[in-house]
């Protein structure tokens, strides 16, 4: 399920916050925060794709705009799927 307010969209599981992935929407951009390990592998791929990102403790925050999303859809999907699979372990 989704848990959201004006500035933040997170995930919940059984009514409790489970924010291994969260979304911070703005007018024209979306920041996607993802907890993945090892981070370095993903940083390299995100840099190679030319996406704007921030390296956080145990995760990555990627800035997505409509034009960058369509060009990097597979990378973003793989990153989200990896975060989900790590959370399920």
Secondary structure as GFF3:
##gff-version 3
##sequence-region A 1 89
A	DSSP	beta_strand	2	4	.	.	.	ID=ss1
A	DSSP	beta_strand	9	13	.	.	.	ID=ss2
A	DSSP	beta_strand	16	17	.	.	.	ID=ss3
A	DSSP	beta_strand	21	25	.	.	.	ID=ss4
A	DSSP	beta_strand	30	35	.	.	.	ID=ss5
A	DSSP	alpha_helix	39	49	.	.	.	ID=ss6
A	DSSP	beta_strand	53	56	.	.	.	ID=ss7
A	DSSP	beta_strand	59	64	.	.	.	ID=ss8
A	DSSP	alpha_helix	66	71	.	.	.	ID=ss9
A	DSSP	alpha_helix	73	88	.	.	.	ID=ss10
###
